[in-house]
């Protein structure tokens, strides 16, 4: 089963992707995050197979910066 983390600043996007992906038998959304900081924390906690990240999330840490930090970890 693929473990997935979804990061997007729009709640409707997070909810929509979660519903679609959780409907798949071989996929499970293990966490969602509204910003880059929380996305980084969720990835470190859950160690997902896939991270679906919005790269332009205001305010605070963008998805691009968070992705870079995750890649370095």
PDB file with one MODEL, atoms N, CA, C and O in Angstrom:
MODEL        1
ATOM      1  N   UNK A   1       0.846  -1.183   0.000  1.00  0.00           N
ATOM      2  CA  UNK A   1       0.000   0.000   0.000  1.00  0.00           C
ATOM      3  C   UNK A   1       0.888   1.242   0.000  1.00  0.00           C
ATOM      4  O   UNK A   1       1.829   1.336   0.788  1.00  0.00           O
ATOM      5  N   UNK A   2       0.590   2.186  -0.877  1.00  0.00           N
ATOM      6  CA  UNK A   2       1.326   3.444  -0.926  1.00  0.00           C
ATOM      7  C   UNK A   2       0.819   4.386   0.156  1.00  0.00           C
ATOM      8  O   UNK A   2      -0.380   4.643   0.257  1.00  0.00           O
ATOM      9  N   UNK A   3       1.735   4.893   0.958  1.00  0.00           N
ATOM     10  CA  UNK A   3       1.400   5.901   1.969  1.00  0.00           C
ATOM     11  C   UNK A   3       1.641   7.272   1.338  1.00  0.00           C
ATOM     12  O   UNK A   3       2.689   7.509   0.736  1.00  0.00           O
ATOM     13  N   UNK A   4       0.664   8.175   1.480  1.00  0.00           N
ATOM     14  CA  UNK A   4       0.710   9.476   0.822  1.00  0.00           C
ATOM     15  C   UNK A   4       0.498  10.591   1.835  1.00  0.00           C
ATOM     16  O   UNK A   4      -0.343  10.484   2.728  1.00  0.00           O
ATOM     17  N   UNK A   5       1.278  11.674   1.685  1.00  0.00           N
ATOM     18  CA  UNK A   5       1.056  12.917   2.419  1.00  0.00           C
ATOM     19  C   UNK A   5       0.677  13.975   1.389  1.00  0.00           C
ATOM     20  O   UNK A   5       1.310  14.083   0.339  1.00  0.00           O
ATOM     21  N   UNK A   6      -0.357  14.755   1.693  1.00  0.00           N
ATOM     22  CA  UNK A   6      -0.821  15.827   0.816  1.00  0.00           C
ATOM     23  C   UNK A   6      -0.596  17.157   1.517  1.00  0.00           C
ATOM     24  O   UNK A   6      -1.005  17.341   2.663  1.00  0.00           O
ATOM     25  N   UNK A   7       0.060  18.090   0.818  1.00  0.00           N
ATOM     26  CA  UNK A   7       0.305  19.423   1.369  1.00  0.00           C
ATOM     27  C   UNK A   7      -0.216  20.480   0.399  1.00  0.00           C
ATOM     28  O   UNK A   7       0.241  20.578  -0.740  1.00  0.00           O
ATOM     29  N   UNK A   8      -1.173  21.261   0.867  1.00  0.00           N
ATOM     30  CA  UNK A   8      -1.745  22.340   0.061  1.00  0.00           C
ATOM     31  C   UNK A   8      -2.394  23.334   1.009  1.00  0.00           C
ATOM     32  O   UNK A   8      -2.963  22.947   2.029  1.00  0.00           O
ATOM     33  N   UNK A   9      -2.308  24.616   0.673  1.00  0.00           N
ATOM     34  CA  UNK A   9      -2.879  25.635   1.546  1.00  0.00           C
ATOM     35  C   UNK A   9      -4.393  25.767   1.393  1.00  0.00           C
ATOM     36  O   UNK A   9      -5.023  26.485   2.170  1.00  0.00           O
ATOM     37  N   UNK A  10      -4.979  25.103   0.428  1.00  0.00           N
ATOM     38  CA  UNK A  10      -6.426  25.140   0.235  1.00  0.00           C
ATOM     39  C   UNK A  10      -7.047  23.849   0.777  1.00  0.00           C
ATOM     40  O   UNK A  10      -6.756  22.756   0.292  1.00  0.00           O
ATOM     41  N   UNK A  11      -7.893  23.990   1.775  1.00  0.00           N
ATOM     42  CA  UNK A  11      -8.509  22.825   2.421  1.00  0.00           C
ATOM     43  C   UNK A  11      -9.316  21.989   1.437  1.00  0.00           C
ATOM     44  O   UNK A  11      -9.318  20.761   1.527  1.00  0.00           O
ATOM     45  N   UNK A  12      -9.997  22.634   0.502  1.00  0.00           N
ATOM     46  CA  UNK A  12     -10.819  21.896  -0.459  1.00  0.00           C
ATOM     47  C   UNK A  12      -9.947  21.013  -1.354  1.00  0.00           C
ATOM     48  O   UNK A  12     -10.371  19.926  -1.746  1.00  0.00           O
ATOM     49  N   UNK A  13      -8.752  21.459  -1.674  1.00  0.00           N
ATOM     50  CA  UNK A  13      -7.827  20.656  -2.483  1.00  0.00           C
ATOM     51  C   UNK A  13      -7.344  19.452  -1.676  1.00  0.00           C
ATOM     52  O   UNK A  13      -7.333  18.327  -2.174  1.00  0.00           O
ATOM     53  N   UNK A  14      -6.946  19.698  -0.428  1.00  0.00           N
ATOM     54  CA  UNK A  14      -6.505  18.589   0.433  1.00  0.00           C
ATOM     55  C   UNK A  14      -7.610  17.544   0.588  1.00  0.00           C
ATOM     56  O   UNK A  14      -7.362  16.343   0.482  1.00  0.00           O
ATOM     57  N   UNK A  15      -8.816  18.011   0.838  1.00  0.00           N
ATOM     58  CA  UNK A  15      -9.946  17.104   1.024  1.00  0.00           C
ATOM     59  C   UNK A  15     -10.262  16.336  -0.254  1.00  0.00           C
ATOM     60  O   UNK A  15     -10.491  15.127  -0.218  1.00  0.00           O
ATOM     61  N   UNK A  16     -10.273  17.034  -1.373  1.00  0.00           N
ATOM     62  CA  UNK A  16     -10.577  16.394  -2.656  1.00  0.00           C
ATOM     63  C   UNK A  16      -9.574  15.321  -3.025  1.00  0.00           C
ATOM     64  O   UNK A  16      -9.953  14.204  -3.376  1.00  0.00           O
ATOM     65  N   UNK A  17      -8.289  15.657  -2.946  1.00  0.00           N
ATOM     66  CA  UNK A  17      -7.255  14.665  -3.247  1.00  0.00           C
ATOM     67  C   UNK A  17      -7.331  13.491  -2.271  1.00  0.00           C
ATOM     68  O   UNK A  17      -7.173  12.338  -2.672  1.00  0.00           O
ATOM     69  N   UNK A  18      -7.571  13.781  -1.003  1.00  0.00           N
ATOM     70  CA  UNK A  18      -7.669  12.708  -0.005  1.00  0.00           C
ATOM     71  C   UNK A  18      -8.797  11.741  -0.348  1.00  0.00           C
ATOM     72  O   UNK A  18      -8.618  10.525  -0.282  1.00  0.00           O
ATOM     73  N   UNK A  19      -9.940  12.272  -0.708  1.00  0.00           N
ATOM     74  CA  UNK A  19     -11.080  11.423  -1.049  1.00  0.00           C
ATOM     75  C   UNK A  19     -10.775  10.556  -2.266  1.00  0.00           C
ATOM     76  O   UNK A  19     -11.052   9.357  -2.265  1.00  0.00           O
ATOM     77  N   UNK A  20     -10.212  11.160  -3.291  1.00  0.00           N
ATOM     78  CA  UNK A  20      -9.906  10.423  -4.523  1.00  0.00           C
ATOM     79  C   UNK A  20      -8.860   9.344  -4.269  1.00  0.00           C
ATOM     80  O   UNK A  20      -9.024   8.200  -4.693  1.00  0.00           O
ATOM     81  N   UNK A  21      -7.793   9.709  -3.581  1.00  0.00           N
ATOM     82  CA  UNK A  21      -6.701   8.757  -3.369  1.00  0.00           C
ATOM     83  C   UNK A  21      -7.077   7.655  -2.383  1.00  0.00           C
ATOM     84  O   UNK A  21      -6.691   6.502  -2.578  1.00  0.00           O
ATOM     85  N   UNK A  22      -7.814   7.983  -1.339  1.00  0.00           N
ATOM     86  CA  UNK A  22      -8.241   6.961  -0.375  1.00  0.00           C
ATOM     87  C   UNK A  22      -9.231   5.970  -0.985  1.00  0.00           C
ATOM     88  O   UNK A  22      -9.404   4.866  -0.468  1.00  0.00           O
ATOM     89  N   UNK A  23      -9.874   6.356  -2.073  1.00  0.00           N
ATOM     90  CA  UNK A  23     -10.802   5.466  -2.769  1.00  0.00           C
ATOM     91  C   UNK A  23     -10.052   4.327  -3.461  1.00  0.00           C
ATOM     92  O   UNK A  23     -10.618   3.260  -3.697  1.00  0.00           O
ATOM     93  N   UNK A  24      -8.778   4.557  -3.782  1.00  0.00           N
ATOM     94  CA  UNK A  24      -7.950   3.534  -4.425  1.00  0.00           C
ATOM     95  C   UNK A  24      -7.568   2.473  -3.399  1.00  0.00           C
ATOM     96  O   UNK A  24      -7.177   2.803  -2.279  1.00  0.00           O
ATOM     97  N   UNK A  25      -7.677   1.225  -3.770  1.00  0.00           N
ATOM     98  CA  UNK A  25      -7.416   0.136  -2.831  1.00  0.00           C
ATOM     99  C   UNK A  25      -5.960   0.057  -2.392  1.00  0.00           C
ATOM    100  O   UNK A  25      -5.670  -0.425  -1.297  1.00  0.00           O
ATOM    101  N   UNK A  26      -5.050   0.520  -3.227  1.00  0.00           N
ATOM    102  CA  UNK A  26      -3.619   0.387  -2.929  1.00  0.00           C
ATOM    103  C   UNK A  26      -2.983   1.685  -2.439  1.00  0.00           C
ATOM    104  O   UNK A  26      -1.757   1.797  -2.410  1.00  0.00           O
ATOM    105  N   UNK A  27      -3.802   2.671  -2.052  1.00  0.00           N
ATOM    106  CA  UNK A  27      -3.296   3.960  -1.596  1.00  0.00           C
ATOM    107  C   UNK A  27      -3.969   4.370  -0.293  1.00  0.00           C
ATOM    108  O   UNK A  27      -5.145   4.085  -0.065  1.00  0.00           O
ATOM    109  N   UNK A  28      -3.192   5.049   0.562  1.00  0.00           N
ATOM    110  CA  UNK A  28      -3.731   5.563   1.822  1.00  0.00           C
ATOM    111  C   UNK A  28      -3.104   6.924   2.109  1.00  0.00           C
ATOM    112  O   UNK A  28      -1.881   7.047   2.178  1.00  0.00           O
ATOM    113  N   UNK A  29      -3.940   7.938   2.276  1.00  0.00           N
ATOM    114  CA  UNK A  29      -3.456   9.249   2.689  1.00  0.00           C
ATOM    115  C   UNK A  29      -3.262   9.177   4.199  1.00  0.00           C
ATOM    116  O   UNK A  29      -4.224   9.058   4.958  1.00  0.00           O
ATOM    117  N   UNK A  30      -1.996   9.252   4.623  1.00  0.00           N
ATOM    118  CA  UNK A  30      -1.684   9.110   6.048  1.00  0.00           C
ATOM    119  C   UNK A  30      -1.682  10.445   6.777  1.00  0.00           C
ATOM    120  O   UNK A  30      -1.788  10.484   8.003  1.00  0.00           O
ATOM    121  N   UNK A  31      -1.559  11.560   6.018  1.00  0.00           N
ATOM    122  CA  UNK A  31      -1.554  12.885   6.648  1.00  0.00           C
ATOM    123  C   UNK A  31      -1.768  13.958   5.594  1.00  0.00           C
ATOM    124  O   UNK A  31      -1.497  13.761   4.410  1.00  0.00           O
ATOM    125  N   UNK A  32      -2.267  15.108   6.061  1.00  0.00           N
ATOM    126  CA  UNK A  32      -2.364  16.295   5.217  1.00  0.00           C
ATOM    127  C   UNK A  32      -1.741  17.461   5.969  1.00  0.00           C
ATOM    128  O   UNK A  32      -1.624  17.441   7.195  1.00  0.00           O
ATOM    129  N   UNK A  33      -1.343  18.481   5.207  1.00  0.00           N
ATOM    130  CA  UNK A  33      -0.706  19.648   5.817  1.00  0.00           C
ATOM    131  C   UNK A  33      -1.105  20.913   5.062  1.00  0.00           C
ATOM    132  O   UNK A  33      -1.209  20.897   3.836  1.00  0.00           O
ATOM    133  N   UNK A  34      -1.332  22.021   5.798  1.00  0.00           N
ATOM    134  CA  UNK A  34      -1.733  23.275   5.165  1.00  0.00           C
ATOM    135  C   UNK A  34      -0.566  24.179   4.766  1.00  0.00           C
ATOM    136  O   UNK A  34      -0.779  25.212   4.132  1.00  0.00           O
ATOM    137  N   UNK A  35       0.662  23.803   5.128  1.00  0.00           N
ATOM    138  CA  UNK A  35       1.818  24.643   4.803  1.00  0.00           C
ATOM    139  C   UNK A  35       3.086  23.794   4.749  1.00  0.00           C
ATOM    140  O   UNK A  35       3.076  22.613   5.095  1.00  0.00           O
ATOM    141  N   UNK A  36       4.173  24.420   4.308  1.00  0.00           N
ATOM    142  CA  UNK A  36       5.435  23.710   4.157  1.00  0.00           C
ATOM    143  C   UNK A  36       6.030  23.213   5.454  1.00  0.00           C
ATOM    144  O   UNK A  36       6.622  22.134   5.493  1.00  0.00           O
ATOM    145  N   UNK A  37       5.882  23.981   6.515  1.00  0.00           N
ATOM    146  CA  UNK A  37       6.441  23.584   7.813  1.00  0.00           C
ATOM    147  C   UNK A  37       5.780  22.299   8.297  1.00  0.00           C
ATOM    148  O   UNK A  37       6.461  21.352   8.692  1.00  0.00           O
ATOM    149  N   UNK A  38       4.459  22.273   8.264  1.00  0.00           N
ATOM    150  CA  UNK A  38       3.743  21.077   8.718  1.00  0.00           C
ATOM    151  C   UNK A  38       3.972  19.907   7.763  1.00  0.00           C
ATOM    152  O   UNK A  38       4.028  18.756   8.194  1.00  0.00           O
ATOM    153  N   UNK A  39       4.103  20.198   6.472  1.00  0.00           N
ATOM    154  CA  UNK A  39       4.388  19.130   5.502  1.00  0.00           C
ATOM    155  C   UNK A  39       5.704  18.446   5.844  1.00  0.00           C
ATOM    156  O   UNK A  39       5.795  17.218   5.825  1.00  0.00           O
ATOM    157  N   UNK A  40       6.720  19.239   6.154  1.00  0.00           N
ATOM    158  CA  UNK A  40       8.017  18.677   6.539  1.00  0.00           C
ATOM    159  C   UNK A  40       7.862  17.780   7.773  1.00  0.00           C
ATOM    160  O   UNK A  40       8.398  16.673   7.813  1.00  0.00           O
ATOM    161  N   UNK A  41       7.133  18.262   8.765  1.00  0.00           N
ATOM    162  CA  UNK A  41       6.923  17.490   9.997  1.00  0.00           C
ATOM    163  C   UNK A  41       6.192  16.176   9.716  1.00  0.00           C
ATOM    164  O   UNK A  41       6.553  15.131  10.258  1.00  0.00           O
ATOM    165  N   UNK A  42       5.168  16.234   8.871  1.00  0.00           N
ATOM    166  CA  UNK A  42       4.388  15.032   8.554  1.00  0.00           C
ATOM    167  C   UNK A  42       5.232  14.016   7.787  1.00  0.00           C
ATOM    168  O   UNK A  42       5.125  12.813   8.026  1.00  0.00           O
ATOM    169  N   UNK A  43       6.062  14.490   6.875  1.00  0.00           N
ATOM    170  CA  UNK A  43       6.928  13.584   6.115  1.00  0.00           C
ATOM    171  C   UNK A  43       7.933  12.914   7.042  1.00  0.00           C
ATOM    172  O   UNK A  43       8.182  11.715   6.919  1.00  0.00           O
ATOM    173  N   UNK A  44       8.512  13.670   7.968  1.00  0.00           N
ATOM    174  CA  UNK A  44       9.468  13.088   8.905  1.00  0.00           C
ATOM    175  C   UNK A  44       8.781  12.072   9.834  1.00  0.00           C
ATOM    176  O   UNK A  44       9.381  11.069  10.219  1.00  0.00           O
ATOM    177  N   UNK A  45       7.529  12.343  10.183  1.00  0.00           N
ATOM    178  CA  UNK A  45       6.794  11.450  11.084  1.00  0.00           C
ATOM    179  C   UNK A  45       6.311  10.172  10.388  1.00  0.00           C
ATOM    180  O   UNK A  45       6.489   9.073  10.914  1.00  0.00           O
ATOM    181  N   UNK A  46       5.702  10.316   9.206  1.00  0.00           N
ATOM    182  CA  UNK A  46       5.042   9.185   8.554  1.00  0.00           C
ATOM    183  C   UNK A  46       5.885   8.476   7.498  1.00  0.00           C
ATOM    184  O   UNK A  46       5.554   7.357   7.106  1.00  0.00           O
ATOM    185  N   UNK A  47       6.964   9.099   7.030  1.00  0.00           N
ATOM    186  CA  UNK A  47       7.829   8.492   6.006  1.00  0.00           C
ATOM    187  C   UNK A  47       7.003   7.956   4.830  1.00  0.00           C
ATOM    188  O   UNK A  47       7.038   6.759   4.544  1.00  0.00           O
ATOM    189  N   UNK A  48       6.261   8.838   4.146  1.00  0.00           N
ATOM    190  CA  UNK A  48       5.383   8.369   3.074  1.00  0.00           C
ATOM    191  C   UNK A  48       6.169   7.921   1.836  1.00  0.00           C
ATOM    192  O   UNK A  48       7.340   8.256   1.662  1.00  0.00           O
ATOM    193  N   UNK A  49       5.486   7.158   0.992  1.00  0.00           N
ATOM    194  CA  UNK A  49       6.043   6.768  -0.299  1.00  0.00           C
ATOM    195  C   UNK A  49       5.907   7.905  -1.301  1.00  0.00           C
ATOM    196  O   UNK A  49       6.732   8.051  -2.204  1.00  0.00           O
ATOM    197  N   UNK A  50       4.848   8.720  -1.135  1.00  0.00           N
ATOM    198  CA  UNK A  50       4.544   9.808  -2.060  1.00  0.00           C
ATOM    199  C   UNK A  50       4.194  11.061  -1.267  1.00  0.00           C
ATOM    200  O   UNK A  50       3.473  11.001  -0.270  1.00  0.00           O
ATOM    201  N   UNK A  51       4.714  12.194  -1.725  1.00  0.00           N
ATOM    202  CA  UNK A  51       4.339  13.506  -1.185  1.00  0.00           C
ATOM    203  C   UNK A  51       3.745  14.313  -2.322  1.00  0.00           C
ATOM    204  O   UNK A  51       4.415  14.580  -3.319  1.00  0.00           O
ATOM    205  N   UNK A  52       2.485  14.704  -2.171  1.00  0.00           N
ATOM    206  CA  UNK A  52       1.811  15.552  -3.150  1.00  0.00           C
ATOM    207  C   UNK A  52       1.836  16.962  -2.573  1.00  0.00           C
ATOM    208  O   UNK A  52       1.098  17.269  -1.637  1.00  0.00           O
ATOM    209  N   UNK A  53       2.699  17.830  -3.143  1.00  0.00           N
ATOM    210  CA  UNK A  53       2.996  19.134  -2.535  1.00  0.00           C
ATOM    211  C   UNK A  53       2.675  20.285  -3.484  1.00  0.00           C
ATOM    212  O   UNK A  53       3.111  20.291  -4.635  1.00  0.00           O
ATOM    213  N   UNK A  54       1.908  21.259  -2.993  1.00  0.00           N
ATOM    214  CA  UNK A  54       1.715  22.533  -3.685  1.00  0.00           C
ATOM    215  C   UNK A  54       2.997  23.329  -3.468  1.00  0.00           C
ATOM    216  O   UNK A  54       3.394  23.551  -2.324  1.00  0.00           O
ATOM    217  N   UNK A  55       3.645  23.758  -4.534  1.00  0.00           N
ATOM    218  CA  UNK A  55       4.933  24.438  -4.386  1.00  0.00           C
ATOM    219  C   UNK A  55       4.809  25.903  -3.997  1.00  0.00           C
ATOM    220  O   UNK A  55       5.784  26.489  -3.527  1.00  0.00           O
ATOM    221  N   UNK A  56       3.651  26.508  -4.175  1.00  0.00           N
ATOM    222  CA  UNK A  56       3.511  27.936  -3.860  1.00  0.00           C
ATOM    223  C   UNK A  56       2.465  28.154  -2.772  1.00  0.00           C
ATOM    224  O   UNK A  56       1.362  28.634  -3.032  1.00  0.00           O
ATOM    225  N   UNK A  57       2.839  27.791  -1.551  1.00  0.00           N
ATOM    226  CA  UNK A  57       1.926  27.940  -0.417  1.00  0.00           C
ATOM    227  C   UNK A  57       2.357  29.102   0.470  1.00  0.00           C
ATOM    228  O   UNK A  57       3.410  29.041   1.103  1.00  0.00           O
ATOM    229  N   UNK A  58       1.552  30.156   0.518  1.00  0.00           N
ATOM    230  CA  UNK A  58       1.818  31.203   1.489  1.00  0.00           C
ATOM    231  C   UNK A  58       1.029  30.913   2.754  1.00  0.00           C
ATOM    232  O   UNK A  58       0.176  30.028   2.685  1.00  0.00           O
ATOM    233  N   UNK A  59       1.206  31.528   3.856  1.00  0.00           N
ATOM    234  CA  UNK A  59       2.407  32.269   4.244  1.00  0.00           C
ATOM    235  C   UNK A  59       3.442  31.306   4.816  1.00  0.00           C
ATOM    236  O   UNK A  59       3.209  30.099   4.881  1.00  0.00           O
ATOM    237  N   UNK A  60       4.561  31.836   5.220  1.00  0.00           N
ATOM    238  CA  UNK A  60       5.595  30.998   5.827  1.00  0.00           C
ATOM    239  C   UNK A  60       6.407  30.264   4.791  1.00  0.00           C
ATOM    240  O   UNK A  60       6.713  30.792   3.722  1.00  0.00           O
ATOM    241  N   UNK A  61       6.750  29.044   5.124  1.00  0.00           N
ATOM    242  CA  UNK A  61       7.624  28.247   4.277  1.00  0.00           C
ATOM    243  C   UNK A  61       6.862  27.707   3.069  1.00  0.00           C
ATOM    244  O   UNK A  61       5.835  27.044   3.215  1.00  0.00           O
ATOM    245  N   UNK A  62       7.376  27.996   1.882  1.00  0.00           N
ATOM    246  CA  UNK A  62       6.722  27.530   0.667  1.00  0.00           C
ATOM    247  C   UNK A  62       6.941  26.038   0.474  1.00  0.00           C
ATOM    248  O   UNK A  62       7.798  25.430   1.115  1.00  0.00           O
ATOM    249  N   UNK A  63       6.160  25.471  -0.408  1.00  0.00           N
ATOM    250  CA  UNK A  63       6.325  24.064  -0.730  1.00  0.00           C
ATOM    251  C   UNK A  63       7.673  23.776  -1.356  1.00  0.00           C
ATOM    252  O   UNK A  63       8.236  22.699  -1.159  1.00  0.00           O
ATOM    253  N   UNK A  64       8.195  24.732  -2.109  1.00  0.00           N
ATOM    254  CA  UNK A  64       9.500  24.553  -2.745  1.00  0.00           C
ATOM    255  C   UNK A  64      10.609  24.453  -1.699  1.00  0.00           C
ATOM    256  O   UNK A  64      11.484  23.594  -1.804  1.00  0.00           O
ATOM    257  N   UNK A  65      10.577  25.319  -0.698  1.00  0.00           N
ATOM    258  CA  UNK A  65      11.577  25.282   0.381  1.00  0.00           C
ATOM    259  C   UNK A  65      11.428  23.990   1.183  1.00  0.00           C
ATOM    260  O   UNK A  65      12.423  23.341   1.505  1.00  0.00           O
ATOM    261  N   UNK A  66      10.199  23.620   1.503  1.00  0.00           N
ATOM    262  CA  UNK A  66       9.967  22.390   2.265  1.00  0.00           C
ATOM    263  C   UNK A  66      10.449  21.171   1.486  1.00  0.00           C
ATOM    264  O   UNK A  66      11.044  20.262   2.064  1.00  0.00           O
ATOM    265  N   UNK A  67      10.199  21.147   0.184  1.00  0.00           N
ATOM    266  CA  UNK A  67      10.658  20.035  -0.648  1.00  0.00           C
ATOM    267  C   UNK A  67      12.171  19.935  -0.628  1.00  0.00           C
ATOM    268  O   UNK A  67      12.728  18.840  -0.556  1.00  0.00           O
ATOM    269  N   UNK A  68      12.829  21.069  -0.691  1.00  0.00           N
ATOM    270  CA  UNK A  68      14.294  21.093  -0.633  1.00  0.00           C
ATOM    271  C   UNK A  68      14.793  20.538   0.704  1.00  0.00           C
ATOM    272  O   UNK A  68      15.737  19.749   0.733  1.00  0.00           O
ATOM    273  N   UNK A  69      14.164  20.945   1.804  1.00  0.00           N
ATOM    274  CA  UNK A  69      14.550  20.446   3.133  1.00  0.00           C
ATOM    275  C   UNK A  69      14.320  18.940   3.256  1.00  0.00           C
ATOM    276  O   UNK A  69      15.138  18.225   3.836  1.00  0.00           O
ATOM    277  N   UNK A  70      13.213  18.472   2.711  1.00  0.00           N
ATOM    278  CA  UNK A  70      12.904  17.044   2.766  1.00  0.00           C
ATOM    279  C   UNK A  70      13.936  16.263   1.965  1.00  0.00           C
ATOM    280  O   UNK A  70      14.401  15.208   2.397  1.00  0.00           O
ATOM    281  N   UNK A  71      14.287  16.782   0.808  1.00  0.00           N
ATOM    282  CA  UNK A  71      15.282  16.120  -0.050  1.00  0.00           C
ATOM    283  C   UNK A  71      16.638  16.032   0.646  1.00  0.00           C
ATOM    284  O   UNK A  71      17.354  15.045   0.484  1.00  0.00           O
ATOM    285  N   UNK A  72      16.994  17.057   1.418  1.00  0.00           N
ATOM    286  CA  UNK A  72      18.275  17.085   2.133  1.00  0.00           C
ATOM    287  C   UNK A  72      18.286  16.133   3.335  1.00  0.00           C
ATOM    288  O   UNK A  72      19.354  15.716   3.783  1.00  0.00           O
ATOM    289  N   UNK A  73      17.112  15.792   3.854  1.00  0.00           N
ATOM    290  CA  UNK A  73      17.023  14.947   5.062  1.00  0.00           C
ATOM    291  C   UNK A  73      17.313  13.492   4.777  1.00  0.00           C
ATOM    292  O   UNK A  73      17.278  12.665   5.689  1.00  0.00           O
TER     293      UNK A  73
ENDMDL
END
